[in-house]
Amino acid sequence: MVLSNEESPIYDIKISSVGPGHISGQDAAQELTGMDLAMKLHYIRTVYYFPAQAFEGLTIIDIKETIFNWLDHAYIPCGRFRKSDSGRPYIKCNDCGVRLIEARCNMGLREWLEPRDHDDDDAKHKLLVSSQVLGPDLFYSPPVLMQLTKFKCGGMAVGLSWAHVLGDAFTAASFINLWGQATRKQYPAQPLRMAHYNNEAQNSKSPIREPLSVKRVGPVGDHWAMKNETNMETYSFYASWAELTRLQSSICGDKDKENQQIPPFESLCTIVWQCVAKIKRDSDVKMVTICKKDSGNSFEGVITNKAQRVKVVKTDVPVVELSPIELGLLIMNQAVDETKIIEEVMDSDNELPDFLVYGTNLTFVDLHDAPIYDLNIRGHEPVYVHCGINNVGDEGVVLVFPSREDHCDGVRVSVTLPENYISDVKSMLKKEWSLCSC
């Protein structure tokens, strides 16, 4: 979880479990959809950094009381996984709770957040959120872990480890945002609920094609994790909205005047995809996966993976031969939605295959409008939020999430790739697009 006290600035670690304040789940069973099970090997890790005023005067008992009240309205993630007679996992709502880790840091918050010239800027954030996965004791493994790390200045980091099998990053943000409401004694009218599981696909006799956006792995059994064939490394860069506008103009050129503008997220996909393709040379990256929120449906109050659409974009032409505007338009107009196919494959296969989604192809995940800065603790918003997706495949993942840096709104782009590509990608993004890591 964290390094020893001699090696790490994190110390005085205590572990407990905190569940709903009242019996909430009534020992109910919550079925998982095919998309939930397809995402079971991935984990969302988010760290929220708060100023000292947010938790000033609160003891750990006070904090736990707010968590008790919060989880009364969000009890499903407090359950544990079980398996039906067919072997299909489900959640038993037994109020076992979330795992709570308390820790201290011997540095101040401002010092901790100062940019450092590290290749893996993600490393310091990883110390503040649990890296635990589900299993091998699956029946006893908590799908949600929280780490509260107090800095010597009084500031606090709140680390959330969320098993993707529960729901996507938007769901994870909505879940913890309810805690912020609970600290202000505000509660939703209804508890969070899970998306309805439809088993019609299990009775389907028609053949279903294998989706291009996923890869079968394993079987992993009760240990929901996988190992990479190569060492992966993460670095990130910040782009203000003014810089994103500049990128859009650079990509579109004269086409911009013809209303052919590429949106900000697709612009970032374009430049990173082309950079990676240039670096890989002979093994050209002709196919990528795009993950975006379904804007056509409302999933408010629902714990689900159905809100995220998984699309694949491919080209027969080498990516290095395409202009940025051609590649951007390809992403915008030729992405094929495979969400339904993934669900059908999961629900029609009696053996329940283990799938890898993020990193099967180079994967771009759009969280630029995720409500991660809506976690409000007693009237205080986080000064910085770091997001990550762990347990990804060897092709890597590019995560785009909102960021507020130097009092300026923009996005942070987190790039996870095999370590031998990172240095060249950084250099190319700086040289060709004036984007620098920080």
Secondary structure, 3 states (H helix, E strand, C coil): CCCCCCCCCEEEEEEEEECCCCCCCCCCEEECCHHHHHCCCCEEEEEEEECHHHHCCCCHHHHHHHHHHHHCCCCHHHCEEEECCCCCEEEECCCCCEEEEEEEECCCHHHHHCCCCCCCCHHHHHCCCCCCCECCCHHHCCCEEEEEEECCCCCEEEEEEEECCCCCHHHHHHHHHHHHHHHCCCCCCCCCEECCCCCHHHHCCCCCCCCCCCEEECCCCCCECCCCCCCEEEEEEEEEHHHHHHHHHHHHHHHHHHCCCCCHHHHHHHHHHHHHHHHHCCCCCCEEEEEEECCCCCCCCEECCCCEEEEEEECCCCHHHCCHHHHHHHHHHCCEECHHHHHHHHHHCCCCCEEECECCEEEEEECCCCCHHHCCECCECCCEEEEEEECCCCCCEEEEEEEEECCEEEEEEEEEEEHHHHHHHHHHHHHHHCCCEC
